[in-house]
Amino acid sequence: RRVPTHARTMSSLSLLRLVRPLALGPWSAVARSLTRCFRSTPQTSFKKKEAMKGHTVKKLGVVGAGQMGTGVAYVAAYDAGLQVLLHDSREDNLEKSHNFMAALLEKNVNREKITRDEMEQTMARVQVVASIEDLEDCDFVVEAASELAQPKEEIFAKLSEITRPDTILASNTSSLSITRLASSTTKPDKVIGMHFMHPVPVMQLVEVIPAL
């Protein structure tokens, strides 16, 4: 039975902190775990036996270096400590994204929340890439491109082609059908919706949507 939308939300920081150690097995297992997180807090925990299934996420891919994609990349690198590959077809977007993340971290340094070394380590975990093919080795990819169906379907079709069979593909869409996006891939059981709230570094909430 479909879980009501309001019941399938959790802290974005909590989710990304869980992504690295969380083993993502078949979508049925992912759905059972994530849809039980009713407005969870950063203290959310999963049963150890569930967390040992599948594979560990160490490298996150992000498609789209706009406000949302930049926010996801920042939180993943800074809060979750993940290696991040950030892709955008426009080089100027990648440059703006890199500068924005550096500025946020600089503020944290000035406020003595982190050290200069920690800032540099975080920035080193984010790699901007001009080709989507560079995401082929990612364990988990979040798409945050423009809210248009055809480009997103093309992105998912390409990601399905280049990534491993077990790589999870997620869309940040707030309006398009996840089922429709999943149907453009060869592994619809590995596609989910992850609707982050704006601005991502501040709004500790993400909606998780299954591809029915």
C-alpha positions in Angstrom: 0.0 0.0 0.0 1.3 3.5 -0.9 2.6 5.4 2.1 1.2 8.9 2.4 3.6 11.6 1.1 3.7 13.4 4.5 4.8 10.1 6.2 7.8 9.5 3.9 10.0 12.4 5.0 13.2 12.4 7.0 16.1 14.7 7.7 18.3 15.2 4.7 21.4 15.3 6.8 20.3 12.1 8.6 19.7 10.4 5.2 23.0 11.4 3.8 24.8 10.4 6.9 23.1 7.0 6.6 23.9 6.6 2.9 27.6 5.9 3.4 27.2 3.0 5.8 23.7 2.0 4.7 23.7 -1.0 2.4 21.4 -0.5 -0.5 20.1 -3.9 -1.6 17.0 -4.6 -3.8 14.5 -1.7 -4.0 12.0 -3.7 -2.0 14.4 -3.6 0.9 15.2 0.1 0.4 11.5 0.9 0.3 10.8 -1.0 3.5 13.6 0.8 5.3 13.1 4.3 4.0 9.3 4.5 4.1 9.5 3.6 7.8 11.4 6.8 8.5 8.4 8.9 9.5 9.9 12.4 10.1 13.0 10.8 11.5 15.8 12.7 13.3 19.6 12.4 12.9 19.4 9.7 15.6 17.5 7.4 13.2 18.9 3.9 13.1 18.4 0.8 11.1 18.6 -2.8 12.2 22.1 -4.1 11.9 21.1 -7.0 9.7 19.4 -4.7 7.3 22.4 -2.4 7.1 24.7 -5.3 6.2 22.9 -6.2 2.9 23.9 -5.0 -0.5 26.8 -2.5 -1.0 28.2 0.5 0.8 27.9 4.0 -0.8 31.2 5.7 -0.9 31.0 7.8 -4.1 28.0 9.9 -4.8 27.3 11.4 -8.3 25.2 14.5 -8.7 23.8 15.6 -12.1 23.0 19.3 -12.2 25.1 22.1 -10.6 22.3 24.5 -9.9 21.0 25.5 -6.5 19.7 22.1 -5.6 22.5 20.0 -7.1 25.1 22.2 -5.4 23.3 21.9 -2.1 23.2 18.1 -2.3 26.8 17.9 -3.3 27.8 20.2 -0.4 25.8 18.3 2.3 27.1 15.0 1.0 30.8 16.1 1.1 30.6 18.3 4.2 28.2 16.4 6.5 28.3 12.8 5.2 32.0 12.8 4.2 31.3 11.2 0.8 33.3 11.5 -2.3 31.2 13.5 -4.7 31.3 13.8 -8.5 29.3 16.9 -9.6 28.3 17.0 -13.3 26.7 19.7 -15.4 26.7 20.3 -19.1 27.5 24.0 -18.5 31.0 24.8 -17.3 29.9 28.1 -15.9 27.5 26.3 -13.6 30.2 24.0 -12.3 32.4 27.1 -11.6 29.6 28.9 -9.8 28.8 25.7 -7.8 32.4 25.3 -6.7 32.7 28.9 -5.7 29.5 28.8 -3.7 30.5 25.7 -1.7 33.9 27.3 -1.0 32.2 30.5 0.2 29.9 28.5 2.6 32.9 26.6 4.0 34.8 29.9 4.3 32.0 31.3 6.5 32.3 28.2 8.7 36.0 28.7 9.0 35.5 32.4 10.0 32.9 31.3 12.6 35.4 28.8 13.9 33.0 25.9 13.2 35.7 24.1 11.2 39.4 24.5 10.6 41.0 25.6 7.3 42.3 22.0 6.9 38.7 20.7 7.3 37.5 23.1 4.6 40.3 22.0 2.2 39.5 18.3 2.9 35.8 18.9 2.2 36.5 20.7 -1.1 38.9 17.9 -2.1 36.1 15.5 -1.8 34.1 17.3 -4.5 35.2 16.8 -8.1 33.5 18.7 -10.9 33.2 16.7 -14.1 32.2 17.9 -17.6 31.2 14.4 -18.9 28.3 12.4 -17.5 30.3 9.3 -18.3 32.6 10.2 -15.4 29.8 9.1 -13.1 30.1 5.4 -14.2 31.8 4.4 -11.0 29.4 6.0 -8.6 27.5 3.9 -6.0 24.6 6.4 -5.9 23.6 9.2 -8.3 21.2 12.1 -7.6 19.7 13.9 -10.6 19.0 17.6 -10.0 18.6 18.9 -13.5 16.0 21.3 -14.9 12.4 20.3 -14.1 11.7 19.1 -17.7 10.6 15.5 -18.4 12.5 14.8 -21.6 15.9 16.0 -20.5 15.5 14.0 -17.2 14.4 10.9 -19.1 17.5 11.2 -21.3 19.7 11.6 -18.3 18.3 8.5 -16.6 18.6 6.5 -19.8 22.3 7.5 -20.0 22.9 6.8 -16.3 21.3 3.4 -16.7 23.6 2.7 -19.5 26.9 3.8 -17.9 26.5 2.9 -14.2 26.7 -0.5 -12.6 23.6 -2.7 -12.3 23.5 -2.1 -8.5 23.9 1.7 -8.6 20.9 3.6 -7.2 19.5 6.4 -9.4 17.5 9.1 -7.6 15.7 12.2 -8.9 15.2 15.4 -7.0 12.1 16.2 -9.0 9.2 17.7 -7.2 6.5 17.3 -9.9 7.4 14.6 -12.4 6.5 10.9 -12.1 9.3 8.8 -10.7 7.7 5.8 -12.4 8.0 7.6 -15.8 11.7 8.3 -15.2 12.3 4.8 -14.0 10.7 3.4 -17.2 13.4 5.1 -19.3 16.1 2.9 -17.6 17.0 -0.7 -17.8 16.8 -1.0 -14.0 13.6 0.6 -12.8 13.9 -1.2 -9.5 17.0 0.9 -8.7 15.2 4.2 -9.3 13.8 6.4 -6.5 12.8 10.0 -5.9 14.7 12.0 -3.4 13.1 15.4 -3.2 15.4 17.7 -1.1 13.9 20.9 0.3 15.5 24.3 -0.6 18.0 25.4 0.6 19.5 21.9 1.1 22.2 22.9 3.6 19.6 24.5 5.9 16.4 22.5 5.3 17.0 19.1 7.1 14.2 17.3 5.2 14.0 15.1 2.2 11.0 13.2 0.7 11.7 9.7 -0.5 9.4 8.4 -3.3 9.3 4.9 -4.7 9.0 4.2 -8.4 5.7 2.3 -8.5 
